[in-house]
Amino acid sequence: MLLQESLHPSLTDPILDVMNFLNEVALRFPEAISFAPGRPNEQFYDARQLSSYLDEYVRYLSQERGLTEPQIRTQLFQYGRTNGQIHELIARMLEKDEGIRTTPESIVVTVGCQEGMFISLRALFSKPDEVLLVGMPCYIGITGAARLLGIEIVPVPEREDGLDLEALEARLRALQAEGKRARALYLVTDFSNPSGRSLPLPARRRLLEIAARAELLIIEDNPYGFFFREGPRKPTLKSMDDRQQVIYLGSFSKSAFPGLRVGYAVVDQQVVNATGKRHLLAEEFSKIKSLLSVNTPSISQAIIGGMLVMHGGGLLEANREAIRFYKENMDAALQALERHFPRNEAWAQGVTWNVPDGGFFLVMKLPIEADDALLEQSARSYQVLWTPMRYFYLGTGGEHEIRLSCSYLTPARIEEGISRLARLIKAAVEQQPSRTLKAS
Ligand SMILES: Cc1ncc(COP(=O)(O)O)c(C=O)c1O
């Protein structure tokens, strides 16, 4: 028998249970309408597409890259280049879809964006006085990875319009006064998970200036950027980054599909060694990746490669239908909320929600506590699932908020799910006036 206390202390941190909760809650209540997981909708997938993407990649290697049959065999069946084999295609895609100009050598193809987070943190953090700033509420993938690596996390609150830059500047000053160094800031700039918020364009410019002054690196994570509801799309921080301050993390989990487990990091920062020689930070990432996953599976890369070639180099156009679908789902959720939470009814007063410009998520504020007991009641008695927002805070925060993810459902299921949610909240508010009072 092993004593829990003999294992790494982060393993008892509640953050480490959330990812599994999100993945498993829908399995526990298979009949429930689930607003919990931020999964892409499966209606866009067809198993027969996989072989045509692979065929297209093989054709590309042979006809456009001039590889021989034995070379293609090695490429697909062998261990591969640590930083990936579709880096050139990804560089082309980034220019086409995001206006990000970079070199293929700056790209690290990762096992999902999740590996990119892990490698970034491992590479950047070397001293105990260095802290990671995160927009709060925050995606568990980064806070969990920081916990596993023993990196101190300092939250910076979000406002309704994204990261609070005044609070960021105040945190930077406070950290300096404490003798600590803010090494990096992690941020989802577009349609954040969990809040659905996006940083306005002027704030993006200001954030880059603040980061330059503070010598702060920004880890920009952008899995949802395609899925805008209200255009135009805003430029990523990376596309505006002329000082190599931004490490850009991309994911194919939403623009293609999560079963691939492929993401990438754009790491164009220069590193100077003790003798004054310079090299790319991507080369340091390669050392870490070689011991974490050796290389990203070639077959997954080949499928993405084929997809990119087939769609003329980018994925934005290929996602038009999905973009429309997620917009319609978000519209359906917002309209259903208006209908089922009438502002003139006493029980619904104090229920509010944000109106994201895109993405998969929105946040509701409730006049009651959104705890595990309410979620259990919601699942068992009303057959509707959602995620308590407190899971995305460190310590306190989000106690009266829930996250609704609209991606995995259809508009009809969203309508039914919101009506169930309204019944749950009406009953909880009316049955528990003391909870309501406590909350207000
Ligand atoms: C903000 C954010 N980053 C990264 C990811 C995961 O990316 P990947 O599947 O590529 O590891 C997600 C998935 O939910 C996410 O919401």
The ligand as a Tripos MOL2 file, in Angstrom:
@<TRIPOS>MOLECULE
LIG
   16    16     1     0     0
SMALL
NO_CHARGES

@<TRIPOS>ATOM
      1 C1         -8.6000   26.9350  -23.5900 C.3       1 LIG1
      2 C2         -8.2800   25.5730  -24.0680 C.ar      1 LIG1
      3 N1         -7.0220   25.2710  -24.4000 N.ar      1 LIG1
      4 C3         -6.6910   24.0400  -24.8390 C.ar      1 LIG1
      5 C4         -7.6410   23.0470  -24.9550 C.ar      1 LIG1
      6 C5         -7.2600   21.6350  -25.3250 C.3       1 LIG1
      7 O1         -6.5700   21.5470  -26.4440 O.3       1 LIG1
      8 P1         -6.0350   20.1280  -26.9490 P.3       1 LIG1
      9 O2         -7.2280   19.2310  -27.1250 O.co2     1 LIG1
     10 O3         -5.4080   20.4850  -28.2460 O.co2     1 LIG1
     11 O4         -5.0830   19.5980  -25.9510 O.co2     1 LIG1
     12 C6         -8.9510   23.3170  -24.6440 C.ar      1 LIG1
     13 C7         -9.9410   22.2420  -24.7610 C.2       1 LIG1
     14 O5        -10.9740   22.1980  -24.1930 O.2       1 LIG1
     15 C8         -9.2850   24.5960  -24.1800 C.ar      1 LIG1
     16 O6        -10.5260   24.9170  -23.8520 O.3       1 LIG1
@<TRIPOS>BOND
     1     1     2 1
     2     2     3 ar
     3     2    15 ar
     4     3     4 ar
     5     4     5 ar
     6     5     6 1
     7     5    12 ar
     8     6     7 1
     9     7     8 1
    10     8     9 2
    11     8    10 1
    12     8    11 1
    13    12    13 1
    14    12    15 ar
    15    13    14 2
    16    15    16 1
@<TRIPOS>SUBSTRUCTURE
     1 LIG1         1 GROUP 0 **** ****
